[in-house]
Amino acid sequence: MRVLISGTSKGIGRAIALMFLKHNHEVIGLDILNTTIDDPNYTHYPCDVRNIGMLPEVKDVEILINNAGVQTNSIDDINTNLVGLINTTNKYAFQKKIKAVINIASASASTGSEFPYYAASKGGVLSFTKNTALALAKYGATCNSISPGGVIGDANKHILDNKELYDKVLNESLLNKWAKEEEIAQFAYFLAIYNKSMTGEDLLIDNGEKLKANFIW
């Protein structure tokens, strides 16, 4: 299948790209940064998703994965995480070849925690996911979001390298661990390739952090 993924230069986006390449799909990556992916089935376009005029012409996208994002605690979170996602969706999703759209949101979209601009941007992703699912139904295509909680990767290096801080955040989850980037990629692959009936929904992957509560009687 022809798969277009934004934010493929590192982190979750790179892991998702490698997952689809492993299964011999054609992958087109968009990122403001250069790529380290070296695969004959991979094409990279340096571009800024905030600027719809910079998005390359890619026809007949079958799977769109909106992953590009930042966490700056500024208006740029909304411009990149939400407006950029809307730009790529409008550019590539609404056509007869589309089969699935996956939006990478965040656990903070449901909890409202973390930084306010970031939480607001990801909350908007959940609403836009439902809006997109409604619009894609006429094509027989699905649209869902994935909301990771803590993820082991360079984006969280400042926590991972601080044992005291890392122990505290792990204690906030039921399973006392964080997810790996490859796990998020596996969920994205399942939703894009195998899922045929779930649409307009959010998949929370937080090791039980949202569920954990202390009952005091």
N, C-alpha and C positions, 0 to 999 in steps of 0.2 A: 504494500500500500504506500501511497505518497503521504508522508507525515511531516507537518510543519510544526516546529517547536521554537518558542521564543525563550531567550535566556539560556543558551546551551553552552556557554563558555566555561561554566563552573557549577558546582553544587548540584542541586536536584535536577536542574535542566540538563546538565551534562549526563547525569546518571540515566535520565529518561531517554536521551538520545542514544546512549550506548545500549540500552535495553532493546530499543527498536532495531538498531543496527545488528545486534546479536541475532535477531530473528529475521534478518535479511530484508527489512523494509527500506524504502528510499526515504532518507531523512534530510529535510531542509532546516537549517538552523539560523535563527536571527539573534544577534547580540551586538551590543555596543562595543564589546571587546572582541579580540581575535580568538580563534579556537585552537585547541590542542588535539582535537579529534582528527585522526588520519584514517579515513575509510573511503573506499571507492564509491560507496552508496551515500556519502555525506556531502552536502553542499552548504557552504557557510556564507551568509550575507551580513556584513557589518552594517548595522543600522540602529536607529533609536526609535523604539516603538511609540514614543510620545509624539512623534512627527509622522502622521499618516502618509505624508508625501514622500518620505524616505523608504517606505515599505516596498520591497521588490515585487515585480509581477510574477506570481507563481500560480499557474492554472491548475485546476482539478485537484485541489487539496482534499484528501479523504479523511484525514485525522488532523485536527488542530489542537495543540496543547499550549495553552497560555501560561507560561511559567515566569517570564521576566518580571523581576521585582526588586525593590530596594527597601531599606529600613533606615530612614534618615531623620525621623520625627519632624518632618517638614512637609510643606505642600507637595514636594516632589514625590512623596509616597503615593499620594492620590493621583498625581499626573502619570506616574509610571505604572503603579500596581493596578489602577482602575481605568484611567483614560487610555493608557497604552493597550490594555487588554481589550477594551472596547474597540480601539482602532484595528487591531489584528483580527478580531472577530468579524467586524464589518467588512474588512478587506477580503477575507478568505473563506468564511464559513457559509455564507448564504448562497449556495449554488448546488446543483443537482448531484454532484459527486460526493458531497460531504456525508460522512457516516457517524462521526463522533467529535465532540468538542470537550476537552478536559481543561478546567481552570484550576490553577493551584492557588488556593486561598490560604488560610491560617487558622489555627485553633483560636486565636484572638478574635476572629470574626464572630465567634459564638460567645466568648467570655467577656469581650470588651477590654481585656487586660493588655499589657504592653503599652506602647506609645500611642497617643490619641490619633495622630494622623494615620499611623500604620493600621490600627484597629479599624478606623473608619474606612480606609481604602479596601481592606479585606472584607469588611462587612458588605461593602458595595459589590464586591465580587460575588458574594452569595446571592444577592438580589438579581444581579445581572445574569447569573447562571440560570435562574428560573425564567427570566425574560427570554434568554436565548433558547432555552428548551421549548418554550411556547412557539417561537418563531421557526425552529428547526423541525417541528413535528411534521410539517407538510412534505419534508424531504425523507421522512422515515428515519431521521437521525436523532441521536441522543446528545444531551449536554449535562454534565455533572461536574462537581467541584471536589477537590481533595483538600482537606484542612490538616496539615501536619502540625503537631505540637513541637516538642524539642526534637531536633535532628542533629545527628553527629556529622559535622562538616566544618569547613573553614569559616563559614559565616558565624559560627558560634565558638570560634577558637578561644576567645577571651574567657568563656565559661569553662570550656573543656580543659584549659591549661591551669585553671584555678581549682584545686581539689576541694577546698572548703565551699566554694560557690557551687561547684558541680554536685557535690553531695547534697546540698540544700535543694537544688532544683530536681534532682532525682527523687528526693523524698516527697516531692509534690505529686508524684505519679504512683498509681497502684502497683505497677510492675517494676518500679525502681530502676527504670532504664529509659533511654531515648531511642528513637528509631534511626536506622541507617538510611542514607540517601537511596541505596539500592532497593530498600523496602518500599519507599514512596514510588519509585520507578515501576516496581512490580504491580502496585495497585493501579497506577496510570495505564499500564499495558493491559491489565484485565478490563478496566472500564472502556478502553478504546477498542479492543479486539473481541473480547468475549461477551461483554455486556450488550444485550439487545433490548432489555425491557425497563431498566431503571433510568429515569431522566428527571432533571430538575432537582436533584438531591445532592447533599453534601456528605462526604465520607470523612469522618473525624478519626485521625490516627495520632493519638496522644498518650498511649500507654495508660489510659484511665485517669489522666490528670483532671479532666473536667468532672469525672464521676466521684473522685475522692472527696470525702467530707468527714469532718470530725463530729460525731453525735455526742452531745453533752446532755446528760439527764440530771 
